[in-house]
Amino acid sequence: MTSAIRDWWKALGLVALVWAVLFALLHPTGADMIAIWTRSETYAHGYIVLPVALWLVWRKRHLLMATPAAPDLRVLVVAVAAAGLWLLARLMSVNVAEQYAFVALLITAVWMLLGSKASRVMLFPLGFLLLMVPNGDNFLPQLMNITADFTVFALRLWGLPVYREGTFFSLPSGDWSVVEGCSGIRYIISSVTLGLLYAYLTYRTLWKRIAFSVAAFVVPIIANGMRATLIVLIAHYSDMKLALGVDHFIYGWVWFGVVMLLMFAVGNIWREDTLAEEHHAPPAVSPKLGIVPAAILLTLIALFPWYESHLNNRPPLPSPLARISAPPGWSPTPTPVTEWTPRWEGLDDQKTLHLQSGEDRVMLFLGWYGAQRQGAELINFDNQLVPQKHPVWRKPTETGREIDTNGHKIDLHEATVDSPIKGQRMLVWYWNRIPGQATTSALDLKLTLGLRKLRGSDDAGAVVIIAAPYPDRPETAEAALRHFVADLLPTLDPVLDKRGP
């Protein structure tokens, strides 16, 4: 072994040591990623991303060791920016951004310790590490709607009568719903991961790599719509005897396997991996060891989790919900308006009131978060009006809208909730409240609360949910909700906005 090769092993060993320390400093993030890989089949591929990236670097080892490598302290600016994003994402409880920032720090550490020239040789393997982040849940509603649109359109084109409400639809033979497992997210993530790797290994021309990568994203979306349509058709023409149990999933994965084979077979026509990249191994060049830059990097990064821990040591703000009662003109109903209740996770306090004024009957649900932290967030994917596959209730529709009551405009979510078993339908309005602001924008609210916490201010907030029953059309419940909101806001907002005793 030459001295240059020994020096490279020392430099790579230093990179591995820096990675280990970064993982220890930011261990909640890394541990969360591994936990998701373990419990979710959708993101289990995360376990193989790092080994594949290391293998890709190994394939480039001769070119890498022939490339001059030296630490670049200017990259510290990028590292500090990534750590700042990590901190803000932690305070906002945006797991995806937090995990991308963590992986970006790992990539930046390599860039800083080995320099730009060496990092350019490893550009794709380093970028491939971003696939470790479990990202996709935020796109589930859109993908579910795309699948429902495709399926209903195809079934009507086939000549079958279909009645649709949101992601629920009915045929003469039975009822169907597009749930998270039908969204195709697993197919898309698997296809994109394999497609990017295949494009990198198979092609040398940039446009071919981009074209195949785009195809790896688009094809599974179309294929998933076709899969859902075929499953409904098989069940329909078998009198609902086939494609409803385990075979439902078997058909899906068999179909996905066929589609992937066809996609790779077509891509194989233009393959370029037979072109030789390196005929002879160039001589190795000794890298410069960056022990001091590594120490500076780790010292600076250590400040961010320390400050996050300092901010999180403050106790949650006390709940004001005990001071909230029926607004003027409203009184408790003799019986509950509905048995339905929304599911908001990690609440510090909650309150439910069933109220009436004349013929108008409404349910008011208030949820309070005295501080935003993991598992107890005002904006959380698991906060739902009706969970997926609920045995009694379902949510056919949801949209955003703006209402004007007494000259006061408010943005809110509007949804319909119903239960064929209970024979009840509800029109639901809900929004989030922080001091001086009612909003439905998840991103704006997350950013506002994160910046408030970063400045040392409180990050408390509440969710306000009101619901009114209706017999046939949801529009008939709107008058009751408008009446209630007009009476509620003058008394509710001052209580929720007040800070201190």
PARO-358145 format. One record per residue (C-alpha): x, y, z; residue in three letters. Coordinates in steps of 0.5 Angstrom, whole numbers, padded with zeros to 4 digits, always signed. Layout:
N
XYZAla...
END
This chain:
501
+0000+0000+0000Met+0003+0007-0002Thr+0003+0013+0003Ser-0002+0016-0002Ala-0007+0011-0001Ile-0005+0011+0007Arg-0007+0018+0007Asp-0013+0017+0003Trp-0016+0012+0008Trp-0014+0017+0014Lys-0018+0022+0011Ala-0024+0018+0010Leu-0023+0015+0017Gly-0024+0023+0019Leu-0030+0023+0015Val-0033+0017+0018Ala-0031+0020+0025Leu-0034+0027+0024Val-0041+0023+0021Trp-0041+0019+0028Ala-0040+0025+0032Val-0045+0029+0028Leu-0050+0023+0029Phe-0049+0023+0036Ala-0050+0031+0037Leu-0056+0031+0033Leu-0058+0024+0035His-0066+0025+0035Pro-0066+0026+0028Thr-0062+0020+0026Gly-0066+0016+0031Ala-0073+0018+0028Asp-0071+0017+0021Met-0068+0010+0023Ile-0075+0009+0027Ala-0079+0010+0021Ile-0075+0006+0016Trp-0076+0000+0021Thr-0084+0001+0022Arg-0086+0003+0015Ser-0085-0001+0009Glu-0086+0005+0005Thr-0079+0008+0007Tyr-0075+0001+0009Ala-0071+0003+0003His-0067+0008+0007Gly-0063+0002+0010Tyr-0060+0001+0003Ile-0059+0008+0001Val-0052+0009+0005Leu-0049+0002+0003Pro-0051+0003-0004Val-0048+0010-0004Ala-0041+0007-0001Leu-0041+0002-0007Trp-0042+0008-0012Leu-0036+0011-0009Val-0032+0005-0009Trp-0033+0004-0016Arg-0030+0011-0017Lys-0024+0010-0012Arg-0019+0010-0017His-0021+0017-0020Leu-0023+0020-0013Leu-0016+0018-0011Met-0013+0021-0017Ala-0016+0028-0015Thr-0013+0033-0011Pro-0017+0034-0004Ala-0016+0039+0001Ala-0020+0042+0007Pro-0024+0048+0005Asp-0026+0052+0011Leu-0031+0057+0006Arg-0036+0051+0006Val-0037+0052+0014Leu-0042+0058+0012Val-0046+0052+0008Val-0045+0048+0014Ala-0048+0053+0019Val-0054+0055+0014Ala-0056+0047+0014Ala-0055+0047+0022Ala-0059+0053+0022Gly-0065+0050+0018Leu-0064+0044+0022Trp-0066+0048+0029Leu-0071+0052+0025Leu-0074+0045+0023Ala-0074+0042+0030Arg-0077+0048+0033Leu-0083+0048+0027Met-0083+0040+0028Ser-0082+0040+0021Val-0079+0033+0021Asn-0078+0032+0013Val-0074+0039+0013Ala-0070+0037+0019Glu-0068+0031+0016Gln-0066+0034+0010Tyr-0062+0039+0014Ala-0059+0033+0018Phe-0057+0029+0011Val-0054+0036+0008Ala-0050+0037+0014Leu-0047+0030+0013Leu-0046+0032+0005Ile-0043+0038+0007Thr-0038+0035+0012Ala-0035+0031+0006Val-0035+0037+0002Trp-0031+0041+0007Met-0026+0036+0009Leu-0024+0034+0002Leu-0026+0040-0002Gly-0030+0041-0008Ser-0026+0037-0013Lys-0026+0031-0010Ala-0034+0032-0008Ser-0035+0033-0015Arg-0033+0026-0017Val-0038+0024-0011Met-0043+0028-0013Leu-0048+0023-0015Phe-0047+0018-0009Pro-0047+0024-0004Leu-0054+0027-0007Gly-0056+0020-0007Phe-0056+0020+0001Leu-0062+0025+0001Leu-0066+0019-0001Leu-0065+0017+0006Met-0070+0022+0008Val-0077+0019+0009Pro-0081+0024+0005Asn-0088+0023+0001Gly-0093+0023+0007Asp-0095+0030+0005Asn-0097+0028-0002Phe-0102+0023+0000Leu-0108+0027-0001Pro-0106+0029-0008Gln-0104+0022-0010Leu-0111+0019-0007Met-0115+0024-0011Asn-0111+0023-0017Ile-0112+0016-0016Thr-0119+0017-0015Ala-0120+0021-0021Asp-0116+0016-0026Phe-0120+0010-0023Thr-0127+0014-0024Val-0126+0017-0031Phe-0123+0010-0033Ala-0129+0006-0030Leu-0134+0011-0033Arg-0130+0011-0040Leu-0131+0003-0039Trp-0139+0004-0039Gly-0140+0003-0032Leu-0144+0008-0027Pro-0140+0011-0022Val-0143+0016-0016Tyr-0137+0019-0013Arg-0136+0023-0006Glu-0129+0026-0006Gly-0124+0019-0005Thr-0131+0015-0004Phe-0134+0012-0010Phe-0140+0007-0011Ser-0142+0002-0017Leu-0148-0002-0017Pro-0144-0008-0015Ser-0141-0005-0009Gly-0137+0001-0005Asp-0130+0003-0006Trp-0125+0008-0003Ser-0118+0011-0004Val-0114+0010+0002Val-0107+0012+0003Glu-0105+0005+0001Gly-0108+0006-0005Cys-0104+0012-0007Ser-0099+0009-0010Gly-0093+0012-0006Ile-0090+0006-0005Arg-0089+0005-0012Tyr-0087+0012-0013Ile-0082+0012-0008Ile-0079+0005-0010Ser-0079+0007-0018Ser-0076+0013-0017Val-0070+0010-0012Thr-0069+0005-0017Leu-0070+0009-0023Gly-0065+0014-0021Leu-0060+0009-0019Leu-0061+0006-0026Tyr-0060+0012-0030Ala-0054+0014-0027Tyr-0051+0007-0028Leu-0054+0006-0035Thr-0053+0013-0038Tyr-0047+0018-0039Arg-0051+0023-0043Thr-0055+0028-0038Leu-0061+0029-0042Trp-0062+0021-0042Lys-0061+0021-0035Arg-0066+0026-0033Ile-0071+0023-0038Ala-0071+0016-0035Phe-0071+0019-0028Ser-0077+0023-0030Val-0080+0017-0033Ala-0079+0013-0026Ala-0084+0019-0023Phe-0089+0019-0028Val-0090+0012-0030Val-0092+0009-0023Pro-0097+0015-0022Ile-0100+0012-0029Ile-0099+0005-0027Ala-0102+0006-0020Asn-0109+0009-0023Gly-0109+0003-0028Met-0108-0002-0022Arg-0114+0001-0018Ala-0118+0001-0024Thr-0116-0007-0026Leu-0118-0009-0019Ile-0125-0005-0019Val-0126-0009-0025Leu-0124-0015-0023Ile-0128-0015-0016Ala-0134-0012-0020His-0134-0018-0025Tyr-0133-0023-0020Ser-0139-0021-0016Asp-0134-0018-0011Met-0131-0024-0010Lys-0124-0023-0012Leu-0119-0017-0011Ala-0122-0016-0004Leu-0117-0019+0001Gly-0110-0021+0000Val-0110-0022-0007Asp-0112-0014-0007His-0104-0013-0005Phe-0102-0019-0009Ile-0105-0016-0016Tyr-0102-0009-0014Gly-0095-0012-0013Trp-0095-0016-0019Val-0097-0011-0023Trp-0092-0006-0021Phe-0087-0011-0022Gly-0089-0012-0029Val-0089-0004-0030Val-0082-0004-0028Met-0079-0009-0032Leu-0082-0006-0038Leu-0080+0001-0036Met-0073-0002-0035Phe-0073-0006-0042Ala-0075+0000-0046Val-0069+0004-0042Gly-0064-0001-0044Asn-0065+0000-0051Ile-0061+0007-0050Trp-0056+0004-0045Arg-0049+0007-0045Glu-0046+0004-0039Asp-0042-0001-0044Thr-0037+0005-0046Leu-0031+0005-0042Ala-0030+0011-0037Glu-0023+0009-0034Glu-0018+0004-0038His-0012+0005-0033His-0012+0007-0026Ala-0009+0014-0025Pro-0004+0014-0019Pro-0006+0016-0012Ala-0005+0023-0010Val-0005+0025-0002Ser-0010+0029+0001Pro-0009+0034+0006Lys-0012+0032+0013Leu-0017+0037+0016Gly-0017+0035+0023Ile-0017+0043+0025Val-0023+0044+0020Pro-0026+0038+0023Ala-0026+0040+0030Ala-0028+0047+0028Ile-0034+0044+0024Leu-0036+0040+0030Leu-0036+0045+0035Thr-0040+0050+0031Leu-0045+0045+0030Ile-0046+0043+0037Ala-0048+0050+0039Leu-0055+0049+0035Phe-0057+0042+0039Pro-0055+0046+0046Trp-0059+0052+0044Tyr-0065+0048+0042Glu-0065+0044+0049Ser-0065+0051+0052His-0071+0053+0049Leu-0075+0047+0050Asn-0074+0047+0057Asn-0079+0052+0058Arg-0086+0050+0061Pro-0092+0050+0056Pro-0097+0056+0057Leu-0103+0054+0061Pro-0109+0053+0058Ser-0115+0058+0058Pro-0120+0053+0055Leu-0123+0053+0062Ala-0125+0061+0061Arg-0129+0059+0055Ile-0137+0058+0055Ser-0143+0059+0051Ala-0143+0065+0047Pro-0149+0070+0048Pro-0155+0067+0046Gly-0153+0060+0046Trp-0154+0055+0051Ser-0153+0047+0052Pro-0157+0042+0048Thr-0161+0037+0052Pro-0157+0031+0048Thr-0151+0032+0044Pro-0151+0034+0037Val-0147+0028+0035Thr-0142+0023+0037Glu-0137+0024+0032Trp-0131+0028+0035Thr-0124+0030+0031Pro-0117+0027+0033Arg-0112+0032+0035Trp-0106+0029+0037Glu-0102+0031+0044Gly-0107+0036+0046Leu-0105+0040+0053Asp-0112+0041+0054Asp-0119+0040+0050Gln-0126+0042+0051Lys-0133+0040+0047Thr-0139+0044+0048Leu-0146+0042+0044His-0150+0048+0044Leu-0156+0051+0041Gln-0160+0058+0039Ser-0167+0057+0036Gly-0167+0052+0031Glu-0159+0052+0030Asp-0155+0046+0033Arg-0147+0046+0033Val-0142+0042+0036Met-0136+0046+0039Leu-0129+0043+0039Phe-0123+0047+0042Leu-0116+0044+0042Gly-0110+0047+0046Trp-0103+0047+0045Tyr-0099+0050+0050Gly-0092+0049+0047Ala-0090+0046+0040Gln-0086+0039+0041Arg-0085+0033+0038Gln-0092+0029+0038Gly-0096+0035+0041Ala-0096+0040+0035Glu-0102+0044+0032Leu-0100+0042+0025Ile-0099+0035+0025Asn-0100+0030+0019Phe-0104+0025+0024Asp-0109+0031+0026Asn-0115+0029+0023Gln-0122+0030+0023Leu-0123+0023+0021Val-0118+0018+0021Pro-0117+0013+0015Gln-0121+0007+0015Lys-0125+0009+0021His-0131+0004+0022Pro-0136+0009+0023Val-0135+0016+0020Trp-0132+0018+0014Arg-0130+0025+0011Lys-0132+0025+0003Pro-0130+0032+0002Thr-0125+0038+0004Glu-0123+0045+0002Thr-0121+0051+0004Gly-0125+0058+0004Arg-0126+0065+0006Glu-0132+0067+0010Ile-0134+0074+0012Asp-0138+0075+0018Thr-0140+0082+0021Asn-0135+0085+0017Gly-0129+0080+0019His-0126+0075+0014Lys-0123+0069+0016Ile-0120+0063+0012Asp-0122+0056+0014Leu-0122+0049+0012His-0129+0046+0010Glu-0131+0039+0010Ala-0137+0034+0010Thr-0137+0028+0015Val-0142+0023+0015Asp-0144+0016+0018Ser-0148+0011+0014Pro-0148+0007+0020Ile-0151+0013+0025Lys-0155+0016+0019Gly-0152+0023+0020Gln-0148+0028+0016Arg-0144+0034+0019Met-0142+0040+0016Leu-0135+0042+0019Val-0131+0049+0019Trp-0124+0049+0023Tyr-0118+0054+0023Trp-0112+0055+0028Asn-0111+0061+0032Arg-0105+0064+0035Ile-0105+0071+0038Pro-0108+0076+0033Gly-0108+0071+0027Gln-0113+0066+0025Ala-0110+0062+0019Thr-0111+0055+0015Thr-0104+0056+0012Ser-0100+0050+0015Ala-0093+0053+0012Leu-0094+0060+0015Asp-0097+0057+0022Leu-0091+0053+0022Lys-0086+0058+0020Leu-0089+0063+0025Thr-0089+0059+0031Leu-0082+0057+0030Gly-0079+0064+0029Leu-0083+0066+0036Arg-0080+0060+0039Lys-0073+0062+0036Leu-0074+0069+0039Arg-0076+0066+0046Gly-0083+0068+0045Ser-0089+0063+0047Asp-0091+0058+0041Asp-0098+0056+0044Ala-0104+0056+0039Gly-0111+0053+0039Ala-0115+0049+0034Val-0122+0051+0033Val-0127+0046+0030Ile-0135+0047+0029Ile-0140+0043+0026Ala-0147+0043+0025Ala-0152+0037+0022Pro-0156+0037+0016Tyr-0161+0032+0013Pro-0159+0032+0005Asp-0155+0038+0003Arg-0149+0041+0007Pro-0151+0048+0005Glu-0157+0048+0010Thr-0152+0047+0015Ala-0148+0054+0013Glu-0153+0059+0016Ala-0152+0055+0023Ala-0145+0056+0023Leu-0145+0063+0020Arg-0150+0065+0026His-0145+0061+0031Phe-0139+0064+0028Val-0141+0071+0029Ala-0143+0070+0036Asp-0137+0066+0038Leu-0131+0070+0035Leu-0132+0076+0040Pro-0132+0072+0046Thr-0127+0067+0044Leu-0121+0071+0041Asp-0119+0075+0047Pro-0119+0069+0051Val-0115+0065+0046Leu-0110+0071+0045Asp-0109+0073+0052Lys-0102+0071+0055Arg-0101+0071+0063Gly-0106+0071+0068Pro
END
